Amino acid sequence: MKRLVTSLEINEEIIDIFKNVEARWRLIFKHEMSDQGRHAKYMKSYELTFNKKHEQMVLNSYLPYIMERGKAIREESKVIKLYPVDFASGVSEYTFNFDHPITFETLAVDSELKKAVLDYLNTFMNAEEYYRNSSKQWNRGYLIYGPPGTNKSSLTAAMANHLKYDIYDLDVSEFYNNPNYLERWLILRLPSRIVVVVEDIDCTIKPQNQGEKKVKVSDMLKQLRLCAGDGQVVVFTTNHIDMLDPELLTPDLMNMHVHMPYCTIFAFNQIAFNHFNISHHILFEEIEGLIKKVGITLAEISGELLKSSDVEVSLQGLIKFLHNKIAEYAKFKA
């Protein structure tokens, strides 16, 4: 849990007021004997007391409200877990608290792209009843692609944080050693309402993996997507979308394609704000002009800004880095 948890003492009573109606809650602790008196059994419960004339309001309004608030509090307080998964040993028994602070608010990508992904996520989360009534699978597949260092993993992290979903990080590098593992074991054991991540799927299609093995990789990824459970969000990332089997790119498998480009002006402004809490600086105009001339990743910019805690020094260092990169690019083209 992310926040303090409070509880009642035994037989302690609290009074709650809902729509001007008084409800009294008391924690009851009973001691009973079982198995011919050889073992003690302790029963704990909450007792709710209210005026009988308010019975329908309590049952139809108050208790549903309590249940919804309890659910919301649990979701807000949930600590997201990261579960490593590989084809040799399955879901690891060693889990990690996923403490990545990234959110859609702080994510350094263009605002339109950010809004599109967020709206698509929210629409999906609010459509469970529609999918069930339509006899459709309630899950989603995302393909996030772009050059290395363009915040593909950060976008995935922001999605998990927004959904309050645990992350299952699948390592498919050993797929060839256990081709039946996914179908016979893994898919059936993954829980609902999680983010399943398969990163760098282009790396599973290497030159030596052409022909029959390439088909197997594609089949495995398609199977993973089509067999996703209720509420699951399956995220595939790739640096080279052109290397993927065209069948993997169909809308029924990858419902949304998200292109993560090189750093833009908007993304730079967000990174600068994240690092130094500033929205304007005299050097921004020069930096933005240089960014337009060369492809630079968000990871490269973050690396330069982290070299100093002094805003002026950090931005001057970034300007120097950009000039050098432009010179290298011009030399390469020549």
PATORVEX-151445 format. One record per residue (C-alpha): residue number from 1; residue in three letters; x, y, z. Coordinates in Angstrom, 1 decimal, decimal comma. Each point is the difference from the previous one (the first is absolute). Layout:
BEGIN
[mimar NUM; "Ala"; [X; Y; Z]],
...
! end
This chain:
BEGIN
[mimar 1; "Met"; [0,0; 0,0; 0,0]],
[mimar 2; "Lys"; [1,2; 3,5; -0,8]],
[mimar 3; "Arg"; [-1,8; 1,7; 2,9]],
[mimar 4; "Leu"; [-0,6; -0,6; 3,8]],
[mimar 5; "Val"; [-2,7; -2,5; 0,9]],
[mimar 6; "Thr"; [-2,3; 0,5; 2,9]],
[mimar 7; "Ser"; [-2,3; -2,5; 1,7]],
[mimar 8; "Leu"; [-2,4; -0,3; 2,9]],
[mimar 9; "Glu"; [0,8; -1,4; 3,4]],
[mimar 10; "Ile"; [-2,1; -3,0; 1,1]],
[mimar 11; "Asn"; [-3,5; 1,2; 1,0]],
[mimar 12; "Glu"; [0,9; 3,6; -1,0]],
[mimar 13; "Glu"; [-2,9; 1,9; -1,7]],
[mimar 14; "Ile"; [0,1; 2,7; -2,6]],
[mimar 15; "Ile"; [-2,9; 2,1; -1,2]],
[mimar 16; "Asp"; [-0,4; 0,8; -3,7]],
[mimar 17; "Ile"; [-2,5; 2,5; -1,5]],
[mimar 18; "Phe"; [-1,3; -0,7; -3,5]],
[mimar 19; "Lys"; [-2,8; 2,2; -1,4]],
[mimar 20; "Asn"; [-0,8; 1,1; 3,5]],
[mimar 21; "Val"; [-0,5; -3,6; 1,2]],
[mimar 22; "Glu"; [2,1; -1,3; 2,8]],
[mimar 23; "Ala"; [1,8; -3,3; -0,4]],
[mimar 24; "Arg"; [2,0; -1,6; 2,8]],
[mimar 25; "Trp"; [2,8; -2,4; -0,7]],
[mimar 26; "Arg"; [1,6; -2,3; 2,7]],
[mimar 27; "Leu"; [2,7; -2,6; -0,2]],
[mimar 28; "Ile"; [-1,1; -3,3; 1,5]],
[mimar 29; "Phe"; [2,5; -2,7; 1,1]],
[mimar 30; "Lys"; [-1,4; -3,4; 1,0]],
[mimar 31; "His"; [1,8; -2,9; 1,5]],
[mimar 32; "Glu"; [-1,5; -3,5; -0,8]],
[mimar 33; "Met"; [1,2; -3,5; 0,6]],
[mimar 34; "Ser"; [0,1; -2,7; -2,8]],
[mimar 35; "Asp"; [0,9; -3,6; -0,4]],
[mimar 36; "Gln"; [-1,4; -1,1; 3,4]],
[mimar 37; "Gly"; [1,5; 3,0; 1,7]],
[mimar 38; "Arg"; [3,6; -0,8; -0,9]],
[mimar 39; "His"; [0,6; 3,0; -2,3]],
[mimar 40; "Ala"; [-0,9; 3,6; 0,6]],
[mimar 41; "Lys"; [-1,7; 1,8; -2,9]],
[mimar 42; "Tyr"; [0,0; 3,8; -0,3]],
[mimar 43; "Met"; [-2,6; 1,8; -2,1]],
[mimar 44; "Lys"; [0,3; 3,7; -0,8]],
[mimar 45; "Ser"; [-2,8; 2,0; -1,7]],
[mimar 46; "Tyr"; [-1,5; 3,5; -0,2]],
[mimar 47; "Glu"; [-3,4; 0,7; 1,4]],
[mimar 48; "Leu"; [-2,1; 2,8; -1,7]],
[mimar 49; "Thr"; [-2,8; 1,6; 2,0]],
[mimar 50; "Phe"; [-2,6; 2,4; -1,4]],
[mimar 51; "Asn"; [-3,6; 1,0; 0,5]],
[mimar 52; "Lys"; [-2,3; -2,5; -1,7]],
[mimar 53; "Lys"; [-1,9; 2,6; -1,9]],
[mimar 54; "His"; [3,1; 0,7; -2,0]],
[mimar 55; "Glu"; [0,6; -3,6; -0,9]],
[mimar 56; "Gln"; [-0,6; 0,3; -3,8]],
[mimar 57; "Met"; [2,2; 3,1; -0,3]],
[mimar 58; "Val"; [2,8; -1,8; 1,9]],
[mimar 59; "Leu"; [-0,3; -3,1; -2,1]],
[mimar 60; "Asn"; [-0,5; 1,7; -3,4]],
[mimar 61; "Ser"; [2,2; 3,1; 0,4]],
[mimar 62; "Tyr"; [2,2; 0,1; 3,0]],
[mimar 63; "Leu"; [1,6; -3,5; -0,2]],
[mimar 64; "Pro"; [0,6; 0,2; -3,7]],
[mimar 65; "Tyr"; [1,7; 3,4; 0,6]],
[mimar 66; "Ile"; [2,2; -1,6; 2,7]],
[mimar 67; "Met"; [1,0; -2,8; -2,4]],
[mimar 68; "Glu"; [0,8; 2,4; -2,8]],
[mimar 69; "Arg"; [2,1; 2,3; 2,3]],
[mimar 70; "Gly"; [1,8; -3,0; 1,4]],
[mimar 71; "Lys"; [0,8; -1,2; -3,5]],
[mimar 72; "Ala"; [1,2; 3,4; -1,0]],
[mimar 73; "Ile"; [2,2; 0,4; 3,0]],
[mimar 74; "Arg"; [1,6; -3,5; -0,6]],
[mimar 75; "Glu"; [0,8; 1,0; -3,6]],
[mimar 76; "Glu"; [1,4; 3,4; 1,0]],
[mimar 77; "Ser"; [2,2; -1,6; 2,7]],
[mimar 78; "Lys"; [1,2; -3,0; -2,1]],
[mimar 79; "Val"; [3,7; -0,5; -0,4]],
[mimar 80; "Ile"; [0,6; -1,2; -3,6]],
[mimar 81; "Lys"; [2,1; -3,2; -0,2]],
[mimar 82; "Leu"; [2,4; -1,0; -2,8]],
[mimar 83; "Tyr"; [0,0; -3,7; -0,8]],
[mimar 84; "Pro"; [2,9; -1,3; -2,2]],
[mimar 85; "Val"; [-1,1; -2,9; -2,2]],
[mimar 86; "Asp"; [2,2; -2,2; -2,2]],
[mimar 87; "Phe"; [-0,6; -3,2; -1,9]],
[mimar 88; "Ala"; [2,4; -2,1; 2,1]],
[mimar 89; "Ser"; [-1,5; 0,6; 3,5]],
[mimar 90; "Gly"; [-3,3; 1,8; -0,6]],
[mimar 91; "Val"; [-1,1; 2,8; 2,3]],
[mimar 92; "Ser"; [2,8; 0,8; 2,4]],
[mimar 93; "Glu"; [-0,6; -0,4; 3,7]],
[mimar 94; "Tyr"; [2,0; 3,1; 0,5]],
[mimar 95; "Thr"; [-2,1; 3,1; -0,6]],
[mimar 96; "Phe"; [0,9; 3,7; 0,2]],
[mimar 97; "Asn"; [-1,9; 3,1; 1,0]],
[mimar 98; "Phe"; [-0,4; 2,0; -3,1]],
[mimar 99; "Asp"; [1,0; 3,5; 1,3]],
[mimar 100; "His"; [0,3; 1,7; -3,4]],
[mimar 101; "Pro"; [-1,4; 3,5; 0,6]],
[mimar 102; "Ile"; [-1,0; 0,7; -3,6]],
[mimar 103; "Thr"; [-3,5; 1,1; -0,7]],
[mimar 104; "Phe"; [-1,8; 1,3; -3,1]],
[mimar 105; "Glu"; [0,3; 3,4; 1,5]],
[mimar 106; "Thr"; [3,9; -0,2; 0,1]],
[mimar 107; "Leu"; [0,5; -2,2; -3,0]],
[mimar 108; "Ala"; [2,1; 1,8; -2,6]],
[mimar 109; "Val"; [-1,9; -0,6; -3,2]],
[mimar 110; "Asp"; [-2,1; 2,2; -2,2]],
[mimar 111; "Ser"; [-3,3; 1,0; 1,6]],
[mimar 112; "Glu"; [-2,1; -1,3; -2,9]],
[mimar 113; "Leu"; [1,6; -3,4; 0,2]],
[mimar 114; "Lys"; [-0,3; -0,1; 3,8]],
[mimar 115; "Lys"; [-3,7; 0,9; -0,2]],
[mimar 116; "Ala"; [-0,7; -2,6; -2,6]],
[mimar 117; "Val"; [1,6; -2,8; 2,0]],
[mimar 118; "Leu"; [-1,7; 1,2; 3,2]],
[mimar 119; "Asp"; [-3,4; 0,3; -1,6]],
[mimar 120; "Tyr"; [0,3; -3,4; -1,5]],
[mimar 121; "Leu"; [1,0; -1,5; 3,3]],
[mimar 122; "Asn"; [-2,9; 1,6; 1,8]],
[mimar 123; "Thr"; [-2,5; -1,0; -2,6]],
[mimar 124; "Phe"; [1,2; -3,6; 0,3]],
[mimar 125; "Met"; [-0,2; 0,0; 3,8]],
[mimar 126; "Asn"; [-3,6; 1,3; -0,1]],
[mimar 127; "Ala"; [-1,2; -2,5; -2,6]],
[mimar 128; "Glu"; [0,0; -3,3; 2,0]],
[mimar 129; "Glu"; [-3,8; -0,3; -0,1]],
[mimar 130; "Tyr"; [-0,1; 0,8; -3,7]],
[mimar 131; "Tyr"; [2,5; -2,7; -0,8]],
[mimar 132; "Arg"; [-1,8; -2,6; 2,1]],
[mimar 133; "Asn"; [-3,4; 0,8; -1,5]],
[mimar 134; "Ser"; [1,6; -0,2; -3,5]],
[mimar 135; "Ser"; [1,8; -3,3; 0,8]],
[mimar 136; "Lys"; [3,3; 1,6; -0,9]],
[mimar 137; "Gln"; [3,4; -0,4; 1,8]],
[mimar 138; "Trp"; [0,5; 2,8; 2,4]],
[mimar 139; "Asn"; [3,7; 0,7; -0,6]],
[mimar 140; "Arg"; [2,2; 2,3; -2,0]],
[mimar 141; "Gly"; [3,3; -0,3; -2,0]],
[mimar 142; "Tyr"; [2,4; 2,8; -0,5]],
[mimar 143; "Leu"; [3,0; 0,2; -2,2]],
[mimar 144; "Ile"; [2,4; 2,7; 1,0]],
[mimar 145; "Tyr"; [2,8; 0,6; -2,5]],
[mimar 146; "Gly"; [2,8; 2,5; -0,6]],
[mimar 147; "Pro"; [3,8; 0,4; 0,3]],
[mimar 148; "Pro"; [1,7; -1,1; 3,2]],
[mimar 149; "Gly"; [-0,1; 2,6; 2,8]],
[mimar 150; "Thr"; [-3,4; 1,5; -1,1]],
[mimar 151; "Asn"; [-1,8; -0,7; 3,3]],
[mimar 152; "Lys"; [-1,8; -3,2; -1,1]],
[mimar 153; "Ser"; [0,6; -1,6; 3,4]],
[mimar 154; "Ser"; [-1,1; 3,2; 1,7]],
[mimar 155; "Leu"; [-3,3; 0,0; -1,9]],
[mimar 156; "Thr"; [-0,6; -3,6; 1,1]],
[mimar 157; "Ala"; [0,8; 1,0; 3,6]],
[mimar 158; "Ala"; [-2,4; 2,9; -0,2]],
[mimar 159; "Met"; [-2,7; -2,3; -1,3]],
[mimar 160; "Ala"; [0,5; -2,4; 2,9]],
[mimar 161; "Asn"; [0,0; 2,8; 2,6]],
[mimar 162; "His"; [-3,2; 1,5; -1,5]],
[mimar 163; "Leu"; [-1,8; -3,4; 0,0]],
[mimar 164; "Lys"; [1,4; -1,1; 3,4]],
[mimar 165; "Tyr"; [0,9; -3,2; -1,7]],
[mimar 166; "Asp"; [2,8; -2,4; 0,9]],
[mimar 167; "Ile"; [2,6; -0,6; -2,7]],
[mimar 168; "Tyr"; [1,0; -3,4; -1,4]],
[mimar 169; "Asp"; [3,2; 0,4; -1,9]],
[mimar 170; "Leu"; [0,4; -2,9; -2,5]],
[mimar 171; "Asp"; [3,4; -1,1; -1,2]],
[mimar 172; "Val"; [-0,5; -1,8; -3,3]],
[mimar 173; "Ser"; [3,6; -0,5; -0,8]],
[mimar 174; "Glu"; [-0,1; -3,7; 1,0]],
[mimar 175; "Phe"; [-3,2; -0,7; -1,8]],
[mimar 176; "Tyr"; [1,6; -2,5; -2,4]],
[mimar 177; "Asn"; [1,1; -2,2; 2,9]],
[mimar 178; "Asn"; [-3,6; -0,5; 1,2]],
[mimar 179; "Pro"; [-2,4; 0,8; -2,8]],
[mimar 180; "Asn"; [-3,1; -1,5; 1,7]],
[mimar 181; "Tyr"; [0,5; 1,9; 3,3]],
[mimar 182; "Leu"; [-2,1; 3,0; -1,0]],
[mimar 183; "Glu"; [-3,0; -2,0; -1,1]],
[mimar 184; "Arg"; [0,0; -2,7; 2,7]],
[mimar 185; "Trp"; [1,0; 1,9; 3,1]],
[mimar 186; "Leu"; [0,7; 3,7; -0,1]],
[mimar 187; "Ile"; [-3,2; 1,4; -1,6]],
[mimar 188; "Leu"; [-2,3; -1,9; 2,3]],
[mimar 189; "Arg"; [1,8; 1,2; 3,2]],
[mimar 190; "Leu"; [0,3; 3,7; -0,7]],
[mimar 191; "Pro"; [-2,6; 1,9; 2,0]],
[mimar 192; "Ser"; [-2,5; 2,5; -1,4]],
[mimar 193; "Arg"; [0,4; 3,8; 0,2]],
[mimar 194; "Ile"; [3,8; 0,1; -0,6]],
[mimar 195; "Val"; [2,4; 1,6; -2,4]],
[mimar 196; "Val"; [1,9; -2,7; -2,0]],
[mimar 197; "Val"; [3,2; 1,4; -1,5]],
[mimar 198; "Val"; [2,0; -1,6; -2,7]],
[mimar 199; "Glu"; [2,9; 2,4; -0,8]],
[mimar 200; "Asp"; [2,1; 0,2; -3,2]],
[mimar 201; "Ile"; [-1,9; -2,6; -1,9]],
[mimar 202; "Asp"; [2,1; 0,7; -3,1]],
[mimar 203; "Cys"; [3,0; -1,5; 1,9]],
[mimar 204; "Thr"; [-1,7; -3,4; -0,1]],
[mimar 205; "Ile"; [0,1; 0,1; -3,8]],
[mimar 206; "Lys"; [3,8; -0,1; -0,7]],
[mimar 207; "Pro"; [1,6; -1,0; -3,3]],
[mimar 208; "Gln"; [0,5; -3,6; 1,2]],
[mimar 209; "Asn"; [-3,7; -0,2; 0,9]],
[mimar 210; "Gln"; [-1,4; 0,3; -3,4]],
[mimar 211; "Gly"; [-2,3; -2,5; -1,6]],
[mimar 212; "Glu"; [-1,7; -2,5; 2,3]],
[mimar 213; "Lys"; [1,2; 1,6; 3,2]],
[mimar 214; "Lys"; [-1,2; 3,5; -1,0]],
[mimar 215; "Val"; [-3,5; -1,4; -0,6]],
[mimar 216; "Lys"; [0,1; -1,6; 3,4]],
[mimar 217; "Val"; [0,9; 3,3; 1,7]],
[mimar 218; "Ser"; [-2,9; 1,7; -1,8]],
[mimar 219; "Asp"; [-2,4; -2,7; 0,9]],
[mimar 220; "Met"; [1,1; 0,2; 3,6]],
[mimar 221; "Leu"; [-0,5; 3,7; 0,2]],
[mimar 222; "Lys"; [-3,4; -0,2; -1,7]],
[mimar 223; "Gln"; [-1,0; -2,8; 2,4]],
[mimar 224; "Leu"; [1,0; 2,1; 3,0]],
[mimar 225; "Arg"; [-2,1; 2,9; -1,3]],
[mimar 226; "Leu"; [-3,1; -2,0; -0,9]],
[mimar 227; "Cys"; [0,0; -2,0; 3,2]],
[mimar 228; "Ala"; [0,3; 3,1; 2,3]],
[mimar 229; "Gly"; [-2,3; -0,2; 3,0]],
[mimar 230; "Asp"; [-2,7; 2,4; 1,2]],
[mimar 231; "Gly"; [1,2; 3,6; 0,5]],
[mimar 232; "Gln"; [3,5; -0,8; -1,1]],
[mimar 233; "Val"; [2,0; 2,5; -1,9]],
[mimar 234; "Val"; [2,7; -1,6; -2,2]],
[mimar 235; "Val"; [2,9; 2,4; -1,0]],
[mimar 236; "Phe"; [2,5; -0,9; -2,7]],
[mimar 237; "Thr"; [2,9; 2,3; -0,6]],
[mimar 238; "Thr"; [2,4; 0,0; -3,0]],
[mimar 239; "Asn"; [2,8; 2,2; -1,3]],
[mimar 240; "His"; [-0,6; -1,2; -3,6]],
[mimar 241; "Ile"; [-3,6; -0,4; -1,0]],
[mimar 242; "Asp"; [1,1; -0,8; -3,6]],
[mimar 243; "Met"; [1,4; -3,3; 1,3]],
[mimar 244; "Leu"; [-3,3; -1,3; 1,3]],
[mimar 245; "Asp"; [-2,3; -2,5; -1,7]],
[mimar 246; "Pro"; [-2,8; 2,1; -1,6]],
[mimar 247; "Glu"; [-2,5; -2,4; 1,6]],
[mimar 248; "Leu"; [1,1; 1,3; 3,4]],
[mimar 249; "Leu"; [-1,0; 3,6; -1,0]],
[mimar 250; "Thr"; [-3,6; -0,7; -0,7]],
[mimar 251; "Pro"; [-2,6; 2,1; 2,1]],
[mimar 252; "Asp"; [-1,4; -3,1; 1,6]],
[mimar 253; "Leu"; [3,4; -0,9; 1,6]],
[mimar 254; "Met"; [1,5; 3,4; 0,5]],
[mimar 255; "Asn"; [-3,0; 2,2; 0,6]],
[mimar 256; "Met"; [2,1; 3,1; 0,3]],
[mimar 257; "His"; [3,3; 0,9; -1,6]],
[mimar 258; "Val"; [2,0; 2,6; 1,9]],
[mimar 259; "His"; [2,9; 1,6; -1,7]],
[mimar 260; "Met"; [2,6; 1,5; 2,4]],
[mimar 261; "Pro"; [2,1; 2,5; -2,1]],
[mimar 262; "Tyr"; [3,2; 1,8; 0,7]],
[mimar 263; "Cys"; [-0,2; 2,9; 2,5]],
[mimar 264; "Thr"; [-2,4; 2,8; -0,9]],
[mimar 265; "Ile"; [-0,2; 3,5; 1,3]],
[mimar 266; "Phe"; [-3,0; -1,0; 2,3]],
[mimar 267; "Ala"; [1,9; -3,0; 1,3]],
[mimar 268; "Phe"; [3,1; 2,1; 0,7]],
[mimar 269; "Asn"; [-2,1; 2,5; 2,0]],
[mimar 270; "Gln"; [-1,5; -2,8; 2,1]],
[mimar 271; "Ile"; [3,5; -1,5; 0,7]],
[mimar 272; "Ala"; [1,4; 3,4; 1,0]],
[mimar 273; "Phe"; [-3,0; 0,5; 2,3]],
[mimar 274; "Asn"; [0,4; -3,5; 1,5]],
[mimar 275; "His"; [3,7; 0,6; 0,7]],
[mimar 276; "Phe"; [0,1; 3,7; 1,1]],
[mimar 277; "Asn"; [-3,7; 1,0; 0,5]],
[mimar 278; "Ile"; [0,3; 2,7; -2,6]],
[mimar 279; "Ser"; [-2,2; 0,8; -2,9]],
[mimar 280; "His"; [2,1; 2,8; -1,6]],
[mimar 281; "His"; [3,6; 0,9; -0,3]],
[mimar 282; "Ile"; [2,0; 2,3; -2,3]],
[mimar 283; "Leu"; [1,9; -3,0; -1,5]],
[mimar 284; "Phe"; [-3,2; -1,9; -0,9]],
[mimar 285; "Glu"; [-0,4; 1,7; -3,4]],
[mimar 286; "Glu"; [3,6; -0,9; -1,1]],
[mimar 287; "Ile"; [-0,5; -3,6; 1,2]],
[mimar 288; "Glu"; [-3,4; -0,4; -1,7]],
[mimar 289; "Gly"; [1,6; 1,3; -3,3]],
[mimar 290; "Leu"; [2,8; -2,6; 0,3]],
[mimar 291; "Ile"; [-2,5; -2,9; 0,8]],
[mimar 292; "Lys"; [-1,7; 0,7; -3,3]],
[mimar 293; "Lys"; [3,2; -0,6; -1,9]],
[mimar 294; "Val"; [0,9; -3,4; 1,3]],
[mimar 295; "Gly"; [-1,6; -3,2; 1,4]],
[mimar 296; "Ile"; [0,7; -0,2; 3,7]],
[mimar 297; "Thr"; [-1,5; -2,5; 2,4]],
[mimar 298; "Leu"; [-1,7; 0,9; 3,3]],
[mimar 299; "Ala"; [2,5; -2,2; 1,7]],
[mimar 300; "Glu"; [2,9; 2,1; -1,4]],
[mimar 301; "Ile"; [-1,5; 3,2; 1,1]],
[mimar 302; "Ser"; [-0,8; -1,3; 3,5]],
[mimar 303; "Gly"; [3,6; -1,3; 0,3]],
[mimar 304; "Glu"; [1,4; 3,5; -0,8]],
[mimar 305; "Leu"; [-2,4; 1,8; 2,4]],
[mimar 306; "Leu"; [1,0; -2,3; 2,8]],
[mimar 307; "Lys"; [3,7; 0,9; -0,2]],
[mimar 308; "Ser"; [-0,5; 3,1; 2,1]],
[mimar 309; "Ser"; [-2,6; 1,3; 2,5]],
[mimar 310; "Asp"; [0,7; 3,5; -1,2]],
[mimar 311; "Val"; [-2,5; 1,0; -2,6]],
[mimar 312; "Glu"; [2,3; 2,3; -2,0]],
[mimar 313; "Val"; [2,9; -2,5; 0,0]],
[mimar 314; "Ser"; [-2,3; -2,9; -1,0]],
[mimar 315; "Leu"; [-1,7; 1,9; -2,9]],
[mimar 316; "Gln"; [3,4; 1,3; -1,3]],
[mimar 317; "Gly"; [1,3; -3,6; 0,1]],
[mimar 318; "Leu"; [-3,1; -1,2; -2,0]],
[mimar 319; "Ile"; [0,6; 2,8; -2,6]],
[mimar 320; "Lys"; [3,6; -1,2; -0,4]],
[mimar 321; "Phe"; [-1,2; -3,6; -0,3]],
[mimar 322; "Leu"; [-2,5; 0,9; -2,7]],
[mimar 323; "His"; [2,6; 2,0; -2,0]],
[mimar 324; "Asn"; [2,3; -3,0; 0,0]],
[mimar 325; "Lys"; [-2,8; -2,3; -1,0]],
[mimar 326; "Ile"; [-0,9; 2,2; -2,9]],
[mimar 327; "Ala"; [3,6; 0,2; -1,1]],
[mimar 328; "Glu"; [0,3; -3,8; 0,1]],
[mimar 329; "Tyr"; [-3,2; -0,4; -2,0]],
[mimar 330; "Ala"; [1,3; 2,4; -2,7]],
[mimar 331; "Lys"; [3,3; -1,8; -0,1]],
[mimar 332; "Phe"; [-1,8; -3,3; -0,4]],
[mimar 333; "Lys"; [-2,2; 1,3; -2,8]],
[mimar 334; "Ala"; [3,0; 1,4; -1,8]],
! end
